[in-house]
Each structure stands twice: as structure tokens, then as C-alpha cells.
């Protein structure tokens, strides 16, 4: 098995669905694709529709959920949004995250993981984290207390460096275990060095789908590729050579592969290996 190969094939497939803007037919096509992939794997699959604003008619989107039973009824949520902005094709942000999520779902289908896993692909992230906000808002107290953590995958392909983040103190246990695996597997993945005091070492901002879960008390881990050592040192400038790739016309497979040969495959491979090992390790002790 070559880590990242399946993720790359999913990324190329998502590339065929236009720009996947929230509420559009392109987003619905991606939703159907992800649902079909979960069903092929044999996951218990469901679609959670929602509107933005709630109950309104301006944007209709949906979250796609695939459930895998583990040894324990305690659950881990693994999430990656599948919508994108109109500029570019949303390859980095966030076909890359969806590809890694789908690869992990398939790779672990016959492995008894310590925790049960809910693989969730969120809609409408780019218009205010709407999918993850809705998902979190629908969790009752028992579901929240039964959820050990949430792992968010967002913009994995283009940034100069690969990172894993987590909460402060004990809430950072997912990041801390991930960094142990990074060391064991000799992966080129680090964490936020903490050069910007607004974002202490190992943490990140509340700008992606981990934030609604953090808000309701669920610890998070977050995979991302960017560069915390340039610009305002806040993670928004992803590359030295071309600045930000996400939310620009450069967020296409053709541009990223021509500008950074081999980077997409390297990142998908490293993040796929880390995610799969992490899901096999969390709760095993």
C-alpha cells in the first residue's frame, strides 16, 4: 500500500466538479460523490441537510456522514469540508482534506479501531463554517460527552510545511499523540512554533471546522499545510514563493503541481499515514 495514492485519486475526481461553491450544483455533485464512496466502503451513511440562514432559502447545503463501529462506543469525529470558493478549483482548500479522509475510511474498513469513527464531510464551510456549526448544534449532551475528540483536515496540499495542531494543555492530547507518531514514522510534520503570541505553540486559530467542536468542549486535532514563519506569522501566508494559494485562482491542481513538483503527493502521503496511525492509536492504551 502506498499512502496518499487513493487520496490523490479522490482529489482528481473532486477536480471534475467545478468550483463547488456552497449551495451550487457543483457542491451537490461533490456531496453525491462522497456519499457514494462511503456507501462503497460499507459505512453506515447519512446526509444531514441544512440551510443558510437556518430555515431560510438562500443556500441549501448538507453534511455527509459515514459511521464506522470501533471496539468502544466512544467516538472520534474526522472532518473535512468539501465546498470551495469560486476562485480556482478548491484543490488545496479542501479537496486535499476530503481525499485524505476518504482514503482513511477505506484503509480502516476492516481494522477494528479502538474508538468508533464518524467521518464527516462538511458543506458550506467557506460561508462561515456553516456545516460544522450545524453539525455541532445538533449534538445533544450525551453525544458530546461520548465524543473523545474531533480531527479536522483542511488545506493539506500546497503550503510549504506540514503541521498538526491541538488545544492548550490536556486538550492537546490528539496533537501530542500525533507528534509521537510523526517521530516514530520519521515524517516531516511539525506544529505551530508559537512565534505569534496570539497563537501559542501547538495551537491555531478558530477559522476552520474544528472551531464549533472546540466551542462545545470537544478536544480537537487539526492537520494543515501552510507556513507560520512568514507574513504576520499567523498561518495565512502558505508559501514563500507564491503567498497564499487557497481562495485564489492558483488553487488548481495544474498550478500547484507545476509550482511545487511532488508536493501534493508528499503531503497526501504523509498526512494519510499520520491520520490512519492516529486513528489506530487513539484509545489503544
DRENLONU-199833 format. One record per residue (C-alpha): residue number from 1; residue in one letter; chain; x, y, z. Coordinates in nm, 4 decimals, padded with zeros to 6 digits. Each point is the difference from the previous one (the first is absolute). Layout:
+------+------+-------+----------+----------+----------+
: resi : resn : chain :        u :        v :        w :
+------+------+-------+----------+----------+----------+
:  NUM :    A :     A :        X :        Y :        Z :
...
+------+------+-------+----------+----------+----------+
//
This chain:
+------+------+-------+----------+----------+----------+
: resi : resn : chain :        u :        v :        w :
+------+------+-------+----------+----------+----------+
:    1 :    X :     A :  00.0000 :  00.0000 :  00.0000 :
:    2 :    X :     A :  00.1293 :  00.3442 : -00.0931 :
:    3 :    X :     A : -00.1393 :  00.2647 :  00.2327 :
:    4 :    X :     A : -00.1621 :  00.2933 : -00.1763 :
:    5 :    X :     A : -00.0674 : -00.1723 : -00.3330 :
:    6 :    X :     A : -00.3711 : -00.0474 :  00.0675 :
:    7 :    X :     A : -00.0253 :  00.3529 :  00.1419 :
:    8 :    X :     A :  00.1537 :  00.1336 : -00.3214 :
:    9 :    X :     A : -00.2548 : -00.1854 : -00.2133 :
:   10 :    X :     A : -00.2834 :  00.1506 :  00.2052 :
:   11 :    X :     A :  00.1563 :  00.3438 : -00.0360 :
:   12 :    X :     A :  00.0078 : -00.0398 : -00.3790 :
:   13 :    X :     A : -00.3645 : -00.1098 :  00.0008 :
:   14 :    X :     A : -00.1063 :  00.3006 :  00.2062 :
:   15 :    X :     A :  00.1878 :  00.2123 : -00.2539 :
:   16 :    X :     A : -00.2650 : -00.0962 : -00.2568 :
:   17 :    X :     A : -00.2856 :  00.1567 :  00.2000 :
:   18 :    X :     A :  00.0647 :  00.3659 : -00.0795 :
:   19 :    X :     A :  00.0667 :  00.2439 :  00.2812 :
:   20 :    X :     A : -00.2430 : -00.1608 :  00.2514 :
:   21 :    X :     A : -00.1307 :  00.3316 :  00.1351 :
:   22 :    X :     A : -00.2420 : -00.0460 :  00.2917 :
:   23 :    X :     A : -00.3577 : -00.0533 : -00.1141 :
:   24 :    X :     A :  00.0830 : -00.0675 : -00.3651 :
:   25 :    X :     A : -00.0451 : -00.3051 : -00.2209 :
:   26 :    X :     A :  00.3785 : -00.0469 :  00.0139 :
:   27 :    X :     A : -00.0186 : -00.0368 :  00.3776 :
:   28 :    X :     A : -00.2904 : -00.2449 : -00.0341 :
:   29 :    X :     A :  00.2022 : -00.2095 : -00.2469 :
:   30 :    X :     A :  00.2851 : -00.0219 :  00.2494 :
:   31 :    X :     A : -00.2463 : -00.0899 :  00.2764 :
:   32 :    X :     A : -00.1359 : -00.2878 : -00.2102 :
:   33 :    X :     A :  00.3505 : -00.1226 : -00.0771 :
:   34 :    X :     A :  00.1024 : -00.0068 :  00.3665 :
:   35 :    X :     A : -00.3237 : -00.1738 :  00.1009 :
:   36 :    X :     A :  00.0575 : -00.2617 : -00.2686 :
:   37 :    X :     A :  00.3571 : -00.0602 :  00.1194 :
:   38 :    X :     A : -00.1136 : -00.0482 :  00.3606 :
:   39 :    X :     A : -00.2636 : -00.2462 : -00.1167 :
:   40 :    X :     A :  00.2543 : -00.1942 : -00.2108 :
:   41 :    X :     A :  00.2188 : -00.0378 :  00.3071 :
:   42 :    X :     A : -00.2983 : -00.1346 :  00.1908 :
:   43 :    X :     A : -00.0280 :  00.2793 :  00.2540 :
:   44 :    X :     A : -00.3352 :  00.0832 :  00.1558 :
:   45 :    X :     A : -00.0644 :  00.3090 : -00.2142 :
:   46 :    X :     A : -00.2307 :  00.2952 :  00.0461 :
:   47 :    X :     A : -00.0480 :  00.3518 : -00.1368 :
:   48 :    X :     A : -00.0771 :  00.2905 :  00.2319 :
:   49 :    X :     A : -00.1568 :  00.2855 : -00.2009 :
:   50 :    X :     A : -00.0065 :  00.3565 :  00.1278 :
:   51 :    X :     A : -00.0718 :  00.3505 : -00.1251 :
:   52 :    X :     A :  00.1853 :  00.3283 :  00.0393 :
:   53 :    X :     A : -00.1453 :  00.1928 :  00.1720 :
:   54 :    X :     A : -00.1629 : -00.2753 :  00.2101 :
:   55 :    X :     A : -00.3454 : -00.0654 : -00.1361 :
:   56 :    X :     A :  00.0629 :  00.2434 : -00.2829 :
:   57 :    X :     A :  00.0206 : -00.0524 : -00.3719 :
:   58 :    X :     A :  00.3171 :  00.1824 : -00.1016 :
:   59 :    X :     A :  00.2436 : -00.2953 :  00.0117 :
:   60 :    X :     A : -00.0831 : -00.3691 :  00.0287 :
:   61 :    X :     A :  00.2902 : -00.2268 :  00.0897 :
:   62 :    X :     A :  00.0632 : -00.3260 :  00.1856 :
:   63 :    X :     A :  00.2454 : -00.1939 :  00.2115 :
:   64 :    X :     A :  00.0815 : -00.3568 : -00.1039 :
:   65 :    X :     A :  00.0629 : -00.2460 :  00.2834 :
:   66 :    X :     A :  00.1538 : -00.3470 : -00.0092 :
:   67 :    X :     A :  00.0056 : -00.1991 :  00.3270 :
:   68 :    X :     A :  00.2466 : -00.2785 :  00.0818 :
:   69 :    X :     A : -00.0509 : -00.2068 :  00.3150 :
:   70 :    X :     A :  00.3083 : -00.0466 :  00.2164 :
:   71 :    X :     A :  00.0808 : -00.2095 :  00.3086 :
:   72 :    X :     A : -00.1427 :  00.2768 :  00.2183 :
:   73 :    X :     A : -00.3247 :  00.1908 : -00.0425 :
:   74 :    X :     A :  00.2013 :  00.3155 :  00.0755 :
:   75 :    X :     A :  00.0445 :  00.1978 : -00.3217 :
:   76 :    X :     A :  00.2518 :  00.2071 : -00.1925 :
:   77 :    X :     A : -00.1244 :  00.2408 : -00.2680 :
:   78 :    X :     A :  00.2243 :  00.0415 : -00.3059 :
:   79 :    X :     A : -00.1100 :  00.2971 : -00.2088 :
:   80 :    X :     A :  00.0879 :  00.1739 : -00.3276 :
:   81 :    X :     A : -00.2113 :  00.2530 : -00.1872 :
:   82 :    X :     A : -00.0714 : -00.0671 : -00.3667 :
:   83 :    X :     A : -00.1231 :  00.3403 : -00.1196 :
:   84 :    X :     A :  00.2326 :  00.2669 : -00.1398 :
:   85 :    X :     A :  00.0084 :  00.3635 : -00.1096 :
:   86 :    X :     A : -00.0628 :  00.1101 : -00.3587 :
:   87 :    X :     A :  00.3675 :  00.0810 : -00.0686 :
:   88 :    X :     A :  00.2024 : -00.3002 : -00.1123 :
:   89 :    X :     A : -00.1259 : -00.3576 :  00.0431 :
:   90 :    X :     A :  00.0388 : -00.0512 :  00.3747 :
:   91 :    X :     A :  00.2692 : -00.2639 : -00.0376 :
:   92 :    X :     A :  00.2034 :  00.1036 :  00.3025 :
:   93 :    X :     A : -00.3048 :  00.1421 :  00.1792 :
:   94 :    X :     A : -00.1345 : -00.2574 :  00.0419 :
:   95 :    X :     A : -00.0049 : -00.2911 : -00.2450 :
:   96 :    X :     A :  00.3288 : -00.0972 :  00.1658 :
:   97 :    X :     A : -00.1658 : -00.0458 :  00.3398 :
:   98 :    X :     A : -00.2914 : -00.1966 : -00.1449 :
:   99 :    X :     A :  00.2402 : -00.2274 : -00.1864 :
:  100 :    X :     A :  00.1940 : -00.0832 :  00.3163 :
:  101 :    X :     A : -00.3254 : -00.0588 :  00.1897 :
:  102 :    X :     A : -00.1362 : -00.2364 : -00.2655 :
:  103 :    X :     A :  00.3273 : -00.1908 : -00.0223 :
:  104 :    X :     A :  00.0006 : -00.0531 :  00.3772 :
:  105 :    X :     A : -00.3621 : -00.1157 : -00.0027 :
:  106 :    X :     A :  00.0826 : -00.2674 : -00.2592 :
:  107 :    X :     A :  00.3340 : -00.1027 :  00.1513 :
:  108 :    X :     A : -00.1554 : -00.0568 :  00.3432 :
:  109 :    X :     A : -00.3176 : -00.1732 : -00.1170 :
:  110 :    X :     A :  00.1138 : -00.3458 :  00.1148 :
:  111 :    X :     A :  00.2073 :  00.1151 :  00.2982 :
:  112 :    X :     A : -00.1581 :  00.0031 :  00.3447 :
:  113 :    X :     A :  00.0899 :  00.3469 :  00.1184 :
:  114 :    X :     A : -00.0008 :  00.0752 :  00.3754 :
:  115 :    X :     A : -00.2667 :  00.2704 : -00.0375 :
:  116 :    X :     A : -00.2971 :  00.0154 : -00.2341 :
:  117 :    X :     A :  00.0526 :  00.2605 : -00.2732 :
:  118 :    X :     A : -00.2372 :  00.2459 : -00.1633 :
:  119 :    X :     A :  00.1473 :  00.1195 : -00.3282 :
:  120 :    X :     A : -00.1771 :  00.3282 : -00.0799 :
:  121 :    X :     A :  00.0401 :  00.2068 : -00.3158 :
:  122 :    X :     A : -00.1399 :  00.3446 :  00.0715 :
:  123 :    X :     A : -00.1819 :  00.2249 : -00.2443 :
:  124 :    X :     A :  00.0081 :  00.3801 : -00.0085 :
:  125 :    X :     A :  00.3203 :  00.0503 :  00.2002 :
:  126 :    X :     A :  00.1027 :  00.2915 : -00.2169 :
:  127 :    X :     A : -00.3058 :  00.2050 :  00.0975 :
:  128 :    X :     A :  00.0645 : -00.0027 :  00.3731 :
:  129 :    X :     A :  00.0631 : -00.3625 :  00.1059 :
:  130 :    X :     A : -00.3692 : -00.0649 : -00.0530 :
:  131 :    X :     A :  00.0172 : -00.3789 : -00.0346 :
:  132 :    X :     A :  00.2097 : -00.0608 :  00.3100 :
:  133 :    X :     A : -00.1994 :  00.2567 :  00.1991 :
:  134 :    X :     A : -00.3208 : -00.1785 : -00.0925 :
:  135 :    X :     A :  00.1417 : -00.3442 :  00.0757 :
:  136 :    X :     A :  00.1248 :  00.1101 :  00.3420 :
:  137 :    X :     A : -00.3303 :  00.1755 :  00.0763 :
:  138 :    X :     A : -00.1898 : -00.3248 : -00.0563 :
:  139 :    X :     A :  00.2092 : -00.1996 :  00.2500 :
:  140 :    X :     A : -00.1749 : -00.0604 :  00.3335 :
:  141 :    X :     A :  00.1816 : -00.0161 :  00.3340 :
:  142 :    X :     A :  00.0416 : -00.3781 : -00.0110 :
:  143 :    X :     A :  00.1482 :  00.0147 : -00.3513 :
:  144 :    X :     A :  00.2398 :  00.2762 :  00.1029 :
:  145 :    X :     A :  00.1174 : -00.1904 :  00.3084 :
:  146 :    X :     A :  00.0378 : -00.3175 : -00.2094 :
:  147 :    X :     A :  00.2274 :  00.1765 : -00.2522 :
:  148 :    X :     A :  00.3662 : -00.0271 :  00.0962 :
:  149 :    X :     A :  00.1264 :  00.2486 : -00.2567 :
:  150 :    X :     A : -00.0294 :  00.1510 : -00.3464 :
:  151 :    X :     A :  00.2731 : -00.0142 : -00.2668 :
:  152 :    X :     A : -00.0278 :  00.2698 : -00.2672 :
:  153 :    X :     A :  00.1687 : -00.0272 : -00.3413 :
:  154 :    X :     A :  00.0246 :  00.3270 : -00.1929 :
:  155 :    X :     A :  00.2352 :  00.1262 : -00.2737 :
:  156 :    X :     A :  00.2575 : -00.2788 : -00.0001 :
:  157 :    X :     A :  00.1546 :  00.0222 : -00.3451 :
:  158 :    X :     A :  00.1684 :  00.3323 : -00.0763 :
:  159 :    X :     A :  00.1622 :  00.1544 :  00.3075 :
:  160 :    X :     A :  00.3761 : -00.0014 :  00.0510 :
:  161 :    X :     A : -00.0146 : -00.2013 :  00.3233 :
:  162 :    X :     A : -00.2265 : -00.2650 :  00.1495 :
:  163 :    X :     A : -00.1466 :  00.0538 :  00.3463 :
:  164 :    X :     A : -00.2217 : -00.1585 :  00.2623 :
:  165 :    X :     A : -00.1638 :  00.2162 :  00.2669 :
:  166 :    X :     A : -00.2106 : -00.0525 :  00.3101 :
:  167 :    X :     A : -00.1419 :  00.1713 :  00.3030 :
:  168 :    X :     A :  00.1936 :  00.1400 :  00.2948 :
:  169 :    X :     A :  00.1062 : -00.2223 :  00.2875 :
:  170 :    X :     A : -00.1706 : -00.3377 :  00.0335 :
:  171 :    X :     A : -00.2367 :  00.0925 : -00.2857 :
:  172 :    X :     A :  00.2982 : -00.0408 : -00.2323 :
:  173 :    X :     A :  00.0240 : -00.3771 :  00.0441 :
:  174 :    X :     A : -00.0864 : -00.0745 : -00.3649 :
:  175 :    X :     A :  00.2810 :  00.2277 : -00.1221 :
:  176 :    X :     A :  00.2410 : -00.1440 :  00.2568 :
:  177 :    X :     A : -00.0685 : -00.3602 : -00.1057 :
:  178 :    X :     A :  00.0235 :  00.1033 : -00.3665 :
:  179 :    X :     A :  00.3440 :  00.1506 :  00.0626 :
:  180 :    X :     A :  00.1122 : -00.3248 :  00.1668 :
:  181 :    X :     A : -00.1068 : -00.1879 : -00.3147 :
:  182 :    X :     A :  00.1782 :  00.2604 : -00.2167 :
:  183 :    X :     A :  00.3212 : -00.0769 :  00.1896 :
:  184 :    X :     A : -00.0471 : -00.3771 : -00.0231 :
:  185 :    X :     A : -00.0745 :  00.0106 : -00.3730 :
:  186 :    X :     A :  00.2578 :  00.2726 : -00.0785 :
:  187 :    X :     A : -00.2557 :  00.2273 : -00.1639 :
:  188 :    X :     A :  00.0752 :  00.3607 : -00.0949 :
:  189 :    X :     A : -00.2900 :  00.1394 :  00.2055 :
:  190 :    X :     A :  00.0305 :  00.2538 :  00.2810 :
:  191 :    X :     A : -00.2249 :  00.2368 :  00.1908 :
:  192 :    X :     A : -00.0484 :  00.3753 :  00.0294 :
:  193 :    X :     A :  00.3270 :  00.1298 :  00.1525 :
:  194 :    X :     A : -00.1829 :  00.2709 :  00.1935 :
:  195 :    X :     A :  00.1852 :  00.3009 : -00.1414 :
:  196 :    X :     A : -00.3279 :  00.1954 : -00.0014 :
:  197 :    X :     A : -00.1177 :  00.0461 :  00.3621 :
:  198 :    X :     A : -00.3646 : -00.0039 : -00.1133 :
:  199 :    X :     A :  00.0456 : -00.3671 : -00.0923 :
:  200 :    X :     A :  00.2074 : -00.1826 :  00.2630 :
:  201 :    X :     A :  00.2263 : -00.2836 : -00.1085 :
:  202 :    X :     A : -00.1930 : -00.3065 : -00.1099 :
:  203 :    X :     A : -00.3343 :  00.1802 : -00.0372 :
:  204 :    X :     A : -00.1726 :  00.1872 : -00.2826 :
:  205 :    X :     A : -00.2888 :  00.2398 : -00.0623 :
:  206 :    X :     A : -00.3722 : -00.0712 : -00.0085 :
:  207 :    X :     A : -00.0381 :  00.0410 : -00.3774 :
:  208 :    X :     A : -00.0770 : -00.3535 : -00.1120 :
:  209 :    X :     A : -00.2392 : -00.2838 :  00.0758 :
:  210 :    X :     A :  00.1598 : -00.0954 :  00.3309 :
:  211 :    X :     A : -00.1245 :  00.3260 :  00.1562 :
:  212 :    X :     A : -00.3695 : -00.0916 :  00.0592 :
:  213 :    X :     A :  00.1089 : -00.3227 :  00.1725 :
:  214 :    X :     A :  00.2576 :  00.1797 :  00.2120 :
:  215 :    X :     A : -00.2767 :  00.2419 :  00.1024 :
:  216 :    X :     A : -00.2164 : -00.2812 :  00.1398 :
:  217 :    X :     A :  00.2917 : -00.1533 :  00.1881 :
:  218 :    X :     A :  00.1191 : -00.2704 : -00.2388 :
:  219 :    X :     A :  00.3827 : -00.0147 : -00.0280 :
:  220 :    X :     A :  00.1388 :  00.0357 : -00.3508 :
:  221 :    X :     A :  00.2915 : -00.0906 : -00.2206 :
:  222 :    X :     A :  00.0522 :  00.1884 : -00.3260 :
:  223 :    X :     A :  00.2175 : -00.0890 : -00.3008 :
:  224 :    X :     A :  00.1056 :  00.2825 : -00.2331 :
:  225 :    X :     A :  00.2780 :  00.0989 : -00.2410 :
:  226 :    X :     A :  00.1072 :  00.3649 :  00.0134 :
:  227 :    X :     A :  00.2936 :  00.2093 :  00.1264 :
:  228 :    X :     A : -00.0078 :  00.1554 :  00.3469 :
:  229 :    X :     A :  00.3392 :  00.1672 : -00.0447 :
:  230 :    X :     A : -00.0936 :  00.2611 : -00.2628 :
:  231 :    X :     A : -00.2424 :  00.2916 : -00.0387 :
:  232 :    X :     A : -00.1714 :  00.0838 :  00.3278 :
:  233 :    X :     A :  00.0986 : -00.3446 :  00.1316 :
:  234 :    X :     A : -00.3651 : -00.0960 :  00.0324 :
:  235 :    X :     A : -00.0051 : -00.2879 : -00.2500 :
:  236 :    X :     A : -00.1869 :  00.1908 : -00.2702 :
:  237 :    X :     A :  00.2947 :  00.0336 : -00.2402 :
:  238 :    X :     A :  00.0535 : -00.3549 : -00.1139 :
:  239 :    X :     A :  00.3082 :  00.0217 : -00.2190 :
:  240 :    X :     A :  00.3139 :  00.2098 : -00.0346 :
:  241 :    X :     A : -00.0082 : -00.0212 : -00.3778 :
:  242 :    X :     A : -00.3662 :  00.0728 : -00.0785 :
:  243 :    X :     A : -00.1586 :  00.1231 :  00.3224 :
:  244 :    X :     A : -00.3451 : -00.1354 :  00.0732 :
:  245 :    X :     A : -00.1314 : -00.2692 : -00.2347 :
:  246 :    X :     A : -00.3407 : -00.0565 :  00.1574 :
:  247 :    X :     A : -00.2807 :  00.2392 : -00.1029 :
:  248 :    X :     A :  00.1943 :  00.1002 : -00.3131 :
:  249 :    X :     A : -00.0040 : -00.0964 : -00.3671 :
:  250 :    X :     A :  00.3191 : -00.1963 :  00.0708 :
:  251 :    X :     A : -00.1904 : -00.2621 :  00.1991 :
:  252 :    X :     A : -00.0020 : -00.2447 : -00.2897 :
:  253 :    X :     A :  00.1729 : -00.3330 : -00.0414 :
:  254 :    X :     A :  00.1843 :  00.1256 : -00.3083 :
:  255 :    X :     A :  00.1471 :  00.3040 :  00.1760 :
:  256 :    X :     A :  00.0937 : -00.1739 :  00.3247 :
:  257 :    X :     A :  00.1703 : -00.2879 : -00.1798 :
:  258 :    X :     A :  00.1909 :  00.2303 : -00.2347 :
:  259 :    X :     A :  00.1041 :  00.2406 :  00.2772 :
:  260 :    X :     A :  00.0874 : -00.2688 :  00.2561 :
:  261 :    X :     A :  00.0870 : -00.3274 : -00.1786 :
:  262 :    X :     A : -00.0590 : -00.3030 :  00.2191 :
:  263 :    X :     A : -00.1465 :  00.1988 :  00.2898 :
:  264 :    X :     A : -00.3596 : -00.1153 : -00.0395 :
:  265 :    X :     A :  00.0975 : -00.3671 :  00.0059 :
:  266 :    X :     A :  00.2441 :  00.0468 :  00.2902 :
:  267 :    X :     A : -00.2563 :  00.1816 :  00.2110 :
:  268 :    X :     A : -00.2852 : -00.2400 : -00.0737 :
:  269 :    X :     A :  00.2284 : -00.2938 :  00.0797 :
:  270 :    X :     A :  00.1248 :  00.1439 :  00.3292 :
:  271 :    X :     A : -00.3367 :  00.1199 :  00.1224 :
:  272 :    X :     A : -00.1709 : -00.3263 : -00.1017 :
:  273 :    X :     A :  00.2534 : -00.2092 :  00.1876 :
:  274 :    X :     A : -00.0276 :  00.2230 :  00.3070 :
:  275 :    X :     A : -00.3807 :  00.0014 :  00.0045 :
:  276 :    X :     A : -00.0294 : -00.3756 : -00.0381 :
:  277 :    X :     A :  00.2586 : -00.0719 :  00.2697 :
:  278 :    X :     A : -00.1612 :  00.2574 :  00.2287 :
:  279 :    X :     A : -00.3454 : -00.1575 : -00.0361 :
:  280 :    X :     A :  00.1491 : -00.3425 :  00.0766 :
:  281 :    X :     A :  00.1850 :  00.1372 :  00.3036 :
:  282 :    X :     A : -00.2503 :  00.2315 :  00.1701 :
:  283 :    X :     A : -00.1593 : -00.1909 :  00.2869 :
:  284 :    X :     A :  00.2246 : -00.3039 : -00.0388 :
:  285 :    X :     A :  00.1756 :  00.0464 :  00.3351 :
+------+------+-------+----------+----------+----------+
//
